Amino acid sequence: MNQIPMTLRGAEKLREELDYLKSVRRPEIITAIADAREHGDLKENAEYHAAREQQGFCEGRIQEIEAKLSNAQVIDVTKLAANGRVIFGSTVSVQNLDTEEEQTYRIVGDDEADFKQNLISINSPIARGLVGKSEGDIVVIRTPGGEVEFEILKVEYI
């Protein structure tokens, strides 16, 4: 499997979720299954089937997170010498030259992306258009809504 780029924060969040699933959620589900078994016939026991279904989801998520972490290429942007260029993990402030609206994005891995929190995937059109550019550059980015012209106001590595 290919390496998956991930920020240090993204890897930490996945490790926290994995720890929660293994140390809290998994034992809760095991207890729920044991309690449901005590109610008798398993064929018609809805509680038992619901707990087994939750167990399947939990175990699947544990495997998914472990696979992602084992294939992760964790990048700590604070330790890179990017010389003012937009790179993976950087925080970029841009101004839409048509609307004069300012926006700040952080370029992250696919699993960390959350547009509502201005975390954009490295594979998004905006991130692909910004990567490699520097403060003061004007870039034209093809978005689903058409071409948009941005000026890069600030690049930070936090």
C-alpha positions in Angstrom: 0.0 0.0 0.0 1.2 3.5 -0.7 2.3 5.9 2.0 -0.5 8.2 3.2 0.7 11.8 4.0 -0.6 12.8 7.4 0.1 15.8 9.7 1.4 15.2 13.2 -1.9 16.4 14.6 -3.8 14.0 12.3 -1.8 11.0 13.5 -2.3 12.0 17.1 -6.0 12.2 16.7 -6.1 8.7 15.0 -4.0 7.3 17.8 -6.4 8.8 20.4 -9.4 7.3 18.6 -7.6 3.9 18.4 -6.8 4.0 22.1 -10.5 4.9 22.9 -11.8 2.1 20.7 -9.5 -0.5 22.3 -9.6 0.5 25.9 -13.1 1.9 26.3 -15.5 1.0 23.5 -14.4 -2.7 22.9 -14.8 -3.6 26.6 -18.3 -1.9 26.7 -19.4 -4.0 23.7 -18.0 -7.2 25.2 -20.0 -6.5 28.4 -23.1 -5.7 26.3 -22.8 -9.1 24.4 -22.3 -11.0 27.7 -25.4 -9.3 29.2 -27.5 -10.0 26.1 -26.5 -13.7 26.1 -27.9 -14.0 29.6 -31.4 -13.2 28.2 -31.7 -16.5 26.6 -32.3 -17.6 22.9 -29.8 -15.8 20.7 -31.8 -16.2 17.5 -34.5 -13.8 18.6 -32.4 -11.6 20.9 -32.3 -8.1 19.4 -29.9 -6.8 22.0 -27.4 -9.5 21.2 -27.6 -8.9 17.5 -27.2 -5.1 18.0 -24.2 -5.6 20.2 -22.6 -8.0 17.7 -23.2 -5.4 15.0 -21.5 -2.7 17.1 -18.6 -5.1 17.7 -18.2 -5.6 13.9 -18.2 -1.8 13.3 -15.7 -1.2 16.2 -13.3 -4.0 15.1 -13.5 -2.7 11.5 -12.7 0.8 12.5 -9.8 -0.5 14.7 -8.3 -2.4 11.7 -8.8 0.7 9.4 -7.0 3.0 11.8 -4.2 0.5 12.4 -3.7 0.2 8.6 -3.7 4.0 8.1 -1.2 4.5 10.9 1.1 1.7 9.6 1.1 3.3 6.1 1.2 6.9 7.4 4.0 9.2 6.4 3.8 11.7 9.3 5.0 15.1 8.4 5.8 17.7 11.0 5.6 21.0 9.1 7.4 22.9 11.9 10.6 20.9 11.1 10.6 21.5 7.3 12.5 24.3 5.6 9.9 25.4 3.1 11.3 29.0 2.6 7.9 30.6 2.4 6.4 28.2 -0.1 3.0 26.4 0.4 3.6 22.8 1.3 1.7 19.9 2.9 0.7 20.9 6.4 1.1 24.6 6.0 -1.6 27.2 6.8 -2.3 29.5 3.9 -4.2 32.8 4.0 -5.6 33.8 0.5 -7.8 36.5 -0.9 -10.3 35.8 -3.6 -9.6 38.6 -6.1 -13.1 38.6 -7.5 -15.0 38.9 -4.2 -12.1 40.3 -2.0 -13.1 37.6 0.6 -10.2 36.4 2.7 -9.9 32.7 3.7 -7.4 30.7 5.6 -6.8 27.0 4.8 -4.6 24.3 6.3 -3.5 21.7 3.8 -3.8 18.2 5.4 -4.2 14.5 4.4 -7.4 13.1 3.0 -8.5 11.6 6.4 -8.0 14.9 8.2 -9.8 17.1 5.7 -12.8 19.0 7.1 -13.9 21.9 4.9 -16.0 23.4 7.7 -12.9 23.8 9.8 -10.9 25.0 6.8 -8.8 21.8 6.7 -8.5 21.0 3.0 -7.1 17.8 1.5 -3.8 17.9 -0.3 -5.7 16.3 -3.2 -8.3 19.1 -3.4 -8.3 21.5 -6.4 -7.5 24.5 -4.1 -4.6 22.7 -2.4 -3.1 21.4 -5.6 -3.3 25.0 -7.0 -1.6 26.5 -4.0 1.2 23.9 -3.3 4.6 25.2 -4.4 3.5 28.9 -4.6 4.7 31.7 -2.2 3.4 34.7 -0.5 2.3 37.4 -3.0 1.7 34.9 -5.8 -1.5 35.1 -7.7 -2.9 31.7 -8.7 -5.9 30.7 -10.8 -7.6 27.6 -9.5 -10.2 25.5 -11.3 -13.0 24.8 -8.9 -16.3 23.1 -9.5 -17.9 26.6 -9.7 -15.4 27.7 -12.3 -12.0 29.4 -12.3 -11.2 31.5 -9.2 -8.2 33.9 -8.9 -6.5 34.0 -5.5 -3.6 36.0 -4.1 -1.6 34.3 -1.4 -1.4 36.7 1.6 0.4 34.6 4.2 2.0 31.2 4.6 2.6 29.8 8.1 4.1 26.5 9.4 2.3 25.9 12.7 
